[in-house]
Amino acid sequence: MRFLYNIGIRTYWLLAMLGSLWNRKARLWARGRRQWYERMKGALERNERVIWFHCASLGEFEQGRPVMEAIKERFPDHKILLTFFSPSGYEKRKDYQGADHVMYLPLDTKQNAKKMLDQLSFEMVFFVKYEFWYHFLSQLNAAGVPVYLVSGNFRPGQLFFKWYGSWYRRFLKLFTHLFVQTKDSEHLLAEIHCHHVSVAGDTRFDRVEKLLQTPFDHPALEQFAKDSRIVVAGSTWEKDEQLLAHAFMELPGDLRWIIAPHELSPGHIRSLQERFPGSLLFTELGKEIPPGTRIILVDTIGKLSYIYRYGTLAYIGGGFGKGIHNILEAATYGMPVIIGPQHAKFAEAVELISLGGAFPVEDEGGLLSTIRQQLENPELLKTTSQIAASFVSARVGATSAILEKVCIKSAANLL
């Protein structure tokens, strides 16, 4: 099985190389891994004590970030290495100031794993949510480096739980401890005799709670939101934008909109300006917004989590594709959340729907009726807003639970 795994890894690399000839994401993936070892050596010295965080992409980064920042605060003399698998994570967080070096995860080969461990002195390693790389895990385990999984989320359909998944179950044994989000994950792991597990919760709740205390001043948005009802649509894709454009045309003119698309290419932004007539770009806002403006298009990254605070109702994109984006950034401000149908894999969405703070829609009519139902019934909106805010505030604390166990296990080595 290891032989097949190695073949699969190299086949993936070959396909990425071929895809890089015409696909921008594949090109970034391939180019970003060139000379990774030389760049790493230039940033981190052999005798420095390093704590490594690995995230697949941007969503996993947001889950790992609270732990990373807490570890950095607890152990300020250690260096932080942050790696990403996907360009959508690396390209947006390559300048993250909380890490001493940010880079792409090298291809998971035995040779690459040994090179990393020969060069760097790892004290602890954190993989976030879904990341299971055999050679890195096995080499870290052999070297006696503690390795933790943060915000793990396991489902019955994963390879670990298949009758033919015995080799993949070895991956789990290579972790020092698995911090999972739910009791369901803990029970699944217990069924395959994996007991080095704790239910810590989802660290994203800790991250989004901090947004409430983070200052963000924007006079133009303050003016735009004053005495107005605003729908904030975050991380939208093409299908989401089709539904939103229909709602924009059908709903009253006094309803205002802020739309932050997932795709920020100039071509896509131009298409949105055509789809939403009279829209203003966020990067072009002055101190005042022209009277009659109904919609702002957010054409930059890093602002959406703060912009949600100006909204009345949120729409979170991705639910007509592979899956929804982060609903917690909106819910923490007490905003009811509307999402598409592809949300079953997201425990927080399923739970918030059951509580009455999130609402799935399947088409244009569903979106229209949901917005109208919320905005035309002030008492209902007040109730759903309270549900959303309470949902987040009641679930903070995962980072503290993880740090308590990690620091007890690692104090002797780190201090």
C-alpha positions in Angstrom: 0.0 0.0 0.0 2.9 2.4 0.7 4.1 1.7 -2.8 0.7 2.7 -4.2 0.7 5.8 -2.0 4.1 6.9 -3.4 2.9 6.3 -6.9 -0.1 8.4 -6.2 1.9 11.3 -4.8 4.2 11.3 -7.8 1.3 11.1 -10.2 -0.3 14.1 -8.5 3.0 16.0 -8.9 3.2 15.0 -12.6 -0.4 16.1 -13.3 0.3 19.4 -11.5 3.3 20.0 -13.7 1.3 19.3 -16.8 -1.6 21.4 -15.6 0.7 24.3 -14.9 1.1 24.9 -18.6 -2.4 26.3 -18.8 -3.9 26.4 -15.3 -2.9 29.3 -13.0 -3.6 27.5 -9.8 -1.5 24.5 -10.8 1.2 26.9 -12.0 1.3 28.5 -8.5 1.3 25.1 -6.9 4.3 23.9 -9.0 6.3 27.1 -8.9 5.8 27.7 -5.2 7.6 24.4 -4.4 10.7 25.2 -6.4 13.8 25.7 -4.2 11.7 25.3 -1.1 14.6 23.8 0.8 17.0 26.7 0.0 14.4 29.3 1.0 13.6 27.4 4.2 17.3 27.2 5.1 17.7 30.9 4.5 14.8 31.7 6.9 15.3 29.2 9.7 18.6 28.1 11.2 19.4 24.6 12.3 19.8 25.4 16.0 16.6 27.3 16.3 13.6 25.7 18.1 10.8 25.5 15.6 7.0 24.9 16.0 5.4 23.9 12.7 1.8 24.5 11.7 0.5 22.9 8.5 -2.8 23.9 6.9 -4.3 22.7 3.6 -5.8 26.1 2.6 -7.3 29.3 3.9 -10.2 27.8 5.8 -7.8 25.5 7.7 -5.5 28.4 8.4 -8.4 30.2 10.2 -8.9 27.1 12.3 -5.2 26.8 13.2 -4.6 30.5 13.7 -5.9 30.8 17.2 -3.7 28.0 18.4 -0.7 29.4 16.5 -1.1 32.8 18.0 -1.6 31.3 21.5 1.5 29.1 21.1 3.5 32.1 19.9 2.4 34.1 22.9 3.2 31.3 25.3 6.6 30.5 23.7 7.9 33.7 22.2 11.5 32.5 21.8 10.4 29.7 19.3 10.2 30.2 15.6 6.9 29.4 13.8 6.9 27.6 10.4 3.6 27.8 8.5 3.0 25.6 5.5 0.1 25.4 3.0 -0.8 22.7 0.5 -3.0 24.9 -1.7 -2.3 28.2 -3.5 -5.6 29.6 -2.2 -4.1 29.5 1.3 -0.5 30.3 0.6 -1.1 33.2 -1.8 -3.5 34.9 0.6 -1.4 34.4 3.8 2.2 34.3 2.6 2.8 37.6 4.3 1.2 36.5 7.6 3.2 38.2 10.3 2.5 35.6 13.0 4.9 33.1 11.4 8.6 33.4 10.9 8.5 31.6 7.6 5.6 30.7 5.3 6.0 28.2 2.5 4.3 25.5 0.5 4.3 22.0 1.9 6.9 20.1 0.0 5.8 16.9 -1.9 5.2 14.2 0.7 8.2 11.9 0.0 10.5 10.2 2.4 13.4 12.2 1.0 11.7 15.6 1.5 10.6 14.7 5.0 14.1 13.7 6.0 15.5 16.9 4.6 13.2 19.0 6.7 14.0 17.1 9.9 17.7 17.2 9.2 17.6 20.9 8.8 15.1 22.0 11.4 14.8 21.3 15.1 11.1 20.7 15.6 9.7 21.0 19.1 6.0 20.4 18.2 4.0 20.0 15.0 0.3 20.9 14.4 -1.6 19.6 11.4 -5.1 21.2 11.0 -8.4 19.4 10.4 -7.9 17.0 7.4 -4.1 16.9 6.8 -2.6 13.4 6.8 0.7 13.0 5.1 2.4 9.6 5.6 6.1 10.4 5.2 6.1 13.6 7.2 4.1 11.9 10.0 6.3 8.8 10.0 9.6 10.7 10.1 8.3 13.0 12.8 7.1 10.1 14.8 10.5 8.3 14.4 12.3 11.4 15.6 10.1 11.6 18.7 8.5 15.0 17.7 5.1 15.5 19.2 2.5 15.9 16.4 -1.1 17.1 17.1 -4.2 17.2 14.9 -6.2 20.4 15.5 -10.0 20.7 14.9 -10.2 17.2 13.4 -13.5 16.3 11.8 -14.1 12.7 10.9 -17.0 11.1 8.9 -17.9 7.5 8.2 -17.1 7.8 4.5 -13.4 8.5 5.1 -10.8 5.9 4.2 -9.9 5.3 7.9 -13.3 3.6 8.4 -13.5 1.5 5.3 -12.9 -2.3 5.5 -9.8 -1.7 3.2 -8.5 1.3 5.2 -6.2 -0.5 7.6 -3.1 1.0 6.1 -4.5 4.5 6.4 -5.5 3.9 10.0 -1.7 3.8 10.7 -1.6 7.5 9.9 -3.7 8.2 13.0 -1.4 6.2 15.3 1.5 8.5 14.2 -0.2 11.5 16.0 0.7 12.2 19.6 -2.9 13.3 20.1 -6.0 14.1 18.1 -8.1 17.1 19.0 -11.5 16.7 17.4 -14.5 19.0 17.0 -17.3 16.7 18.0 -18.3 13.6 20.0 -19.3 11.9 16.7 -15.7 12.1 15.6 -14.5 10.7 18.9 -17.0 7.8 18.7 -15.9 7.0 15.1 -12.3 6.9 16.1 -13.1 4.7 19.1 -14.7 2.1 16.8 -11.3 1.6 15.1 -9.5 1.5 18.5 -8.1 5.0 18.3 -8.3 6.4 21.8 -5.6 9.2 22.0 -8.4 11.6 21.3 -10.0 14.6 23.0 -13.1 16.6 22.1 -11.8 20.2 22.2 -14.3 21.8 19.8 -13.7 24.0 16.8 -11.0 26.6 17.2 -12.7 28.9 14.7 -15.2 29.9 17.4 -12.3 31.4 19.3 -11.0 33.1 16.2 -14.4 34.8 15.3 -15.2 35.8 18.9 -12.1 38.0 18.8 -13.5 39.9 15.8 -16.0 41.5 18.1 -13.2 43.2 20.1 -11.1 44.1 17.1 -11.4 47.7 16.1 -12.3 48.4 12.5 -13.2 52.0 11.5 -14.4 52.8 8.0 -16.3 56.1 7.7 -17.8 55.4 4.3 -19.2 52.1 5.4 -20.5 53.7 8.6 -22.4 56.2 6.4 -23.6 53.4 4.1 -25.0 51.3 7.0 -26.5 54.1 9.0 -30.2 53.6 9.5 -30.2 51.0 6.7 -30.8 47.3 6.4 -27.9 45.5 4.6 -27.4 42.0 3.2 -23.7 41.1 3.3 -22.8 38.3 0.9 -19.4 36.7 1.5 -17.2 34.4 -0.6 -19.7 34.2 -3.4 -19.3 32.1 -6.6 -21.0 32.4 -9.9 -24.2 30.5 -9.0 -24.5 32.5 -5.8 -24.2 35.7 -7.7 -26.9 34.7 -10.1 -29.3 34.3 -7.2 -28.2 37.5 -5.5 -28.6 39.4 -8.8 -32.2 38.2 -9.0 -32.9 39.2 -5.4 -31.2 42.6 -5.9 -33.6 43.4 -8.7 -36.7 42.0 -7.0 -36.3 43.4 -3.4 -37.0 47.0 -2.3 -34.7 49.7 -3.4 -34.0 50.8 0.2 -32.3 47.4 1.0 -28.5 47.8 0.6 -26.0 45.1 -0.3 -22.3 44.4 0.2 -21.0 41.5 -1.9 -17.5 40.0 -1.4 -16.8 37.5 -4.3 -14.5 34.6 -3.9 -12.9 35.3 -7.2 -11.2 38.7 -7.4 -9.8 38.7 -10.9 -10.3 42.0 -12.8 -12.5 40.2 -15.3 -14.8 38.8 -12.7 -15.1 42.1 -10.9 -16.0 43.8 -14.2 -18.7 41.2 -14.8 -20.1 41.8 -11.3 -20.2 45.6 -12.0 -22.3 44.8 -15.1 -24.5 42.4 -13.2 -25.1 44.9 -10.4 -25.6 48.3 -12.0 -24.5 51.3 -10.0 -22.2 49.3 -7.7 -19.1 50.8 -6.1 -15.8 49.1 -5.5 -14.6 48.9 -2.0 -11.1 49.9 -3.0 -12.4 53.1 -4.6 -14.5 54.3 -1.7 -13.8 57.8 -0.5 -14.9 59.3 2.8 -18.5 59.6 1.5 -20.7 57.4 -0.6 -22.8 59.0 -3.4 -26.5 59.2 -2.5 -28.6 56.4 -3.9 -25.8 53.9 -3.8 -27.3 50.4 -3.2 -24.4 48.1 -3.5 -20.7 47.8 -2.7 -18.4 45.2 -4.2 -15.5 44.1 -2.0 -12.6 43.8 -4.4 -9.8 43.0 -1.9 -9.0 40.3 0.6 -8.7 40.5 4.4 -11.7 42.8 5.1 -14.7 40.6 4.9 -14.6 39.3 8.5 -14.8 42.9 9.7 -17.3 44.1 7.1 -19.9 41.6 8.4 -20.4 43.9 11.4 -22.3 46.3 9.2 -24.9 43.8 8.1 -28.4 42.8 9.0 -28.5 39.5 7.2 -25.7 37.4 5.7 -25.5 35.2 2.7 -22.5 32.8 2.6 -21.3 31.5 -0.8 -20.1 28.1 -1.9 -23.2 26.1 -1.2 -24.0 25.4 -4.8 -20.5 24.0 -5.4 -18.1 22.0 -3.2 -19.4 23.4 0.0 -20.1 26.6 2.0 -17.5 29.0 3.3 -17.1 30.2 6.9 -20.5 31.0 8.4 -19.1 31.8 11.8 -17.5 35.1 10.8 -21.0 36.4 10.2 -22.8 34.6 13.0 -20.6 36.1 15.6 -22.0 39.5 14.9 -25.5 38.2 15.5 -26.5 37.8 11.8 -28.8 35.1 10.6 -27.1 33.2 7.8 -28.4 32.1 4.4 -26.6 29.3 2.6 -26.8 27.0 -0.4 -27.7 23.3 -0.3 -24.2 21.8 -0.1 -23.7 22.2 3.7 -24.1 18.6 5.1 -20.3 18.2 5.7 -20.2 21.4 7.8 -21.2 20.5 11.4 -21.6 24.2 12.4 -24.0 24.8 9.6 -26.1 21.7 10.3 -26.3 22.7 14.0 -27.1 26.3 13.4 -29.9 25.3 11.0 -31.4 23.1 13.6 -31.3 25.9 16.1 -33.0 28.4 13.7 -30.1 30.7 13.0 -29.2 29.6 9.5 -31.4 28.9 6.5 -30.6 26.8 3.4 -32.0 27.8 0.1 -32.0 25.9 -3.2 -33.0 28.5 -5.8 -33.9 32.1 -6.5 -37.4 31.8 -5.0 -36.0 30.3 -1.8 -33.5 33.2 -1.4 -36.2 35.8 -2.0 -38.7 34.3 0.5 -36.1 33.8 3.2 -34.8 37.4 2.9 -38.4 38.7 3.0 -39.4 36.6 5.9 -36.5 37.9 8.0 -36.7 41.6 7.0 -40.5 41.9 7.2 -40.8 40.4 10.7 -38.7 42.4 13.2 -39.4 40.1 16.1 -38.3 37.0 14.0 -35.1 38.8 12.9 -34.3 39.7 16.5 -34.8 36.1 17.6 -32.7 34.6 14.8 -30.0 37.2 15.4 -29.8 36.3 19.0 -29.6 32.6 18.1 -26.6 33.2 15.8 -24.7 35.3 18.3 -25.3 32.8 21.2 -24.3 29.9 19.0 -20.8 31.3 18.7 -20.3 32.7 22.2 -21.4 29.4 23.8 -18.7 27.4 21.9 -15.5 29.3 22.5 -12.7 27.6 24.4 -11.2 25.0 22.1 -7.8 26.8 22.0 -7.5 26.8 25.8 -8.4 23.1 25.9 -5.7 22.3 23.3 -3.0 24.4 24.9 -3.6 23.0 28.4 -3.0 19.4 27.2 -0.2 20.3 24.7 1.7 22.4 27.2 1.5 19.8 29.9 2.9 17.2 27.6 5.6 19.5 26.2 6.7 21.7 29.1 9.8 19.6 29.8 11.1 20.1 26.3 10.0 23.7 25.7 11.0 25.4 28.9 
